[in-house]
């Protein structure tokens, strides 16, 4: 099949775009307002976008609390989304009133960060402490106001649970990261699904 995204003439009950761009890592973002209010929310339009310096980015549908808080304090934390925390992560996607703490709502513990003010999720197996670089409004080609806002941050500190450092490398598969697909679907990485390939030239 072929369909045009502008007119969505796919004839399916749901747009398959997100089911094809998959699996997508989840940015579980902790932000803090200038007043000290904490927001924790998952974003499936998320990824690492560079390594020297390390940078990450997530895209928000509208200027949600996370975007507003990050722009106020210029800092945020990206917490590792793992299978064991899937229910808590899902709970933090609830629409709560501004100032109501999603971390508390989901039964999660806050742990202090080292270099930024927003707390990290204590139960998360890894976390990136980030400083805000910029927010990019994603305006559509046909004009009009942007629906999405891309928030870019530079990673200034990284927390890793020592249990998952094996022979000098992080055993990511053992951490069982979850990723987003389309519809209501998710994926989980496990040690038995991991495989290794060497790039041409040995890279």
Order of alpha helices (4+ residues) and beta strands (2+ residues): alpha-beta-beta-beta-beta-beta-alpha-beta-alpha-alpha-beta-beta-beta-beta-beta-beta-beta-beta
